[in-house]
Amino acid sequence: MVLGSNMFNSVEELFIDIGRWKPQKAVMPKNNHNQPLLRRHLKNPILSATDWPYPMNTVFNAGATLLADGSTLLLCRVEDRRGHSHLCAARSENGIDGWEIDPQPTLMPDPKNYPEEIWGIEDPRITYLSDLDRYAITYTSFSRGGPGVSLALTEDFVTFERIGDISPPWDKDAALLPRRFDGLWKLIHRPTTIGMGAHIWIASSPDLRHWGDHRLILEARKGSWWDANKIGLSPPPIETERGWLMLYHGVRVTAAGSIYRLGLALFDLEDPAHCLLRGDEWIFSPEETYELSGDVDDVVFPCGYTVQPDGDTLYLYYGAADTTLALATGSIREILNWLEEHGRPFVPYVE
């Protein structure tokens, strides 16, 4: 029975329905003096539970890539009604609508062979590795010890080679860079330490299986900053002529709960451990109803992007309130120009 109906079978049913009801937050007022670097698509949200071909709860936080035929593939995090997540592929000719969704889950947790996946797999990021002619998928595996980072490889998003866990709990928000540096692969990741905050690190590997040389590359700020105490990589870094452009999320804890926003940083093209610039201000924040209200309120959380054929137009796919998938577009050139104007060098352990 829908809340507001005059017909309930019992008083108990009325109170159950009231308990499920959640008021929607009002759309945030906008300040027109801020330069909009990312613009929400008019068809948002572009994917939701109503689109899915099998029973589930929510769809959000999708990795993204352009396939050889120019179509877009999203590898979506799908949460079931147990609270466990798996991954499901959706394909579109234009990356906006007309999505063809796999009729069954594309990649399921396999706790029998990979016990770190016992409570689900989440938040995939996709990187195409041209040296291997394969797509690398980093994702969060939810183990009894907490979230860790796992890796799988695929050529077609139909069959997968699981590498397994490559970084133990607590760690997440990971993505590979698309090429080797002096013979070593690079992994951006976000370990969490008790009492010391959550910061962004980089690690190296000769074979995608054994990782070391972990270095801090971007530190969460402290105090009242929008990105105080907890930050993490959002989609994989974008390779540009000026450096590796990173969109990262910052979490501000308020009396009403956490707010997930996006900020920018730029890293040296040949030394991705070296941060060249970091913006002080966030550039994208929950504003619309579908971002403000959901399973987790006040969240915009991108895990994937595509760059359109002009080499500049960015399609950024983000989870909205851990409930739906949405799309924002922007210009890489405009984003870089803003960062060069408003950013400043980051020095670890100083700010």
Buried (B, 14 or more C-beta within 10 A) or exposed (E): EEEEEEEBEEEEEBEEBEEEEEEEBEEBEEEEEEEEBBEBBEEBBBBBBEBBEEEBBBBBBBBBBBBEEEBBBBBBBBBBEEEBBBBBBBBBEEBBEEBEBBEEBBBBBBBEEBBBBBBBBBBBBBBBBEEEEBBBBBBBBBBEEBBBBBBBBBEEBEEBEBBBBBBBBBBBBBBBBBEBBEEBBBBBBBBBEEEEBBBBBBBBBEEBEEBEEBEBBBBBBEEEBBBBBBBBBBBBBBBBEBBBBBBBBBBBEEEEEEBBBBBBBBBEBEEBBBBBBBBBEBBBBBBBBBBBBBBBBBBBBBBBBBBBEEEBBBBBBBBBBBBBBBBBBBBBBBBBBBBEEBBEEBEEEEB
